[in-house]
Amino acid sequence: MLSSAWMAFDGRHKLSKYSSGEAMLFDLQEDPDERNNLITTPEYSDICRRLEAALTSEMMLSVSVAVHDRMPRPRSMAEDEDMGREGWTWRYPSPVDVTGDQAFYL
């Protein structure tokens, strides 16, 4: 990921999206110099949707991985009988597994 652009490529078609809202779709087999933006071409709408779905999925996974250590544990905090009582604190994140030099957090 670049600071203001994202791309999905399937080996032939390339979808580029920018933080400005601009989007471009190219058929690199037919247009290797990326001169003909196909983003609004009806015949390419299925390709565009497929690449956009792949890009969205990858971006969501990247965000999920990036914030994993700050996400709440999958169990309910209500399981702690002292929750909400004076002096109660929740240790966040909490280590759940240690393998070698790596600690995994939930």
C-alpha positions in Angstrom: 0.0 0.0 0.0 1.2 3.5 -0.8 0.3 6.4 1.3 -2.5 7.5 -0.9 -3.1 4.7 -3.4 -4.1 1.1 -3.4 -4.0 -1.5 -6.3 -5.4 -4.9 -7.2 -3.9 -6.8 -10.0 -5.1 -10.2 -11.4 -2.3 -10.8 -13.9 -4.0 -8.9 -16.7 -6.2 -6.2 -15.2 -5.1 -3.6 -12.8 -7.4 -1.5 -10.6 -5.9 1.5 -8.9 -7.8 3.5 -6.3 -6.6 6.8 -4.7 -7.5 8.6 -1.5 -8.8 11.4 -3.7 -11.6 9.1 -4.8 -10.2 8.6 -8.3 -10.2 5.1 -9.6 -8.6 3.6 -12.7 -8.9 0.2 -14.4 -6.5 -1.0 -17.1 -6.2 -4.1 -19.3 -2.4 -4.4 -19.3 -2.4 -7.0 -22.0 -4.1 -4.6 -24.4 -2.8 -1.4 -22.9 0.6 -1.9 -21.2 1.3 1.8 -21.1 -2.0 2.4 -19.1 -3.4 5.0 -21.4 -7.0 3.9 -21.6 -8.9 4.0 -18.3 -11.7 1.4 -18.5 -13.3 2.2 -15.1 -16.6 3.4 -16.7 -16.6 1.0 -19.6 -19.7 -1.3 -19.2 -17.9 -4.4 -20.6 -15.4 -4.2 -17.8 -17.8 -3.7 -14.9 -17.6 -7.4 -13.7 -13.8 -7.2 -13.7 -13.9 -4.0 -11.9 -16.3 -5.4 -9.2 -14.2 -8.5 -8.8 -11.0 -6.5 -8.3 -12.7 -4.0 -6.1 -14.0 -6.9 -3.9 -10.5 -8.4 -3.7 -8.9 -5.0 -2.9 -11.5 -4.3 -0.2 -11.0 -7.8 1.4 -7.2 -7.3 1.4 -7.5 -3.8 3.0 -9.9 -5.1 5.7 -7.5 -7.9 6.5 -4.6 -5.5 6.6 -6.5 -3.2 9.1 -7.5 -6.2 11.2 -3.9 -7.4 11.4 -2.6 -3.9 12.1 -4.9 -3.4 15.1 -5.0 -7.0 16.3 -3.0 -6.1 19.5 -5.5 -3.4 20.4 -8.7 -5.5 19.9 -10.7 -6.7 22.9 -10.4 -10.3 23.9 -13.0 -12.6 22.4 -14.5 -13.5 25.8 -16.8 -11.2 27.6 -15.5 -8.9 30.3 -18.7 -9.7 32.2 -17.1 -13.1 33.1 -14.9 -11.2 35.6 -17.0 -11.0 38.8 -15.2 -7.8 39.9 -16.0 -6.0 36.6 -17.3 -2.6 37.3 -16.4 -2.6 40.9 -14.1 0.0 42.4 -10.5 -0.6 41.6 -11.3 -3.0 38.8 -8.9 -2.8 35.8 -8.8 -4.8 32.6 -5.4 -5.6 31.3 -5.4 -4.9 27.7 -4.1 -6.6 25.6 -3.5 -9.8 27.4 -1.0 -12.4 26.3 -2.5 -15.7 25.4 0.3 -17.7 23.9 4.0 -17.4 23.9 6.1 -19.2 21.2 9.8 -18.7 21.1 10.4 -14.9 21.1 6.9 -14.0 20.0 3.9 -13.3 22.2 0.5 -13.5 20.7 -2.2 -11.2 22.1 -6.0 -11.2 22.1 
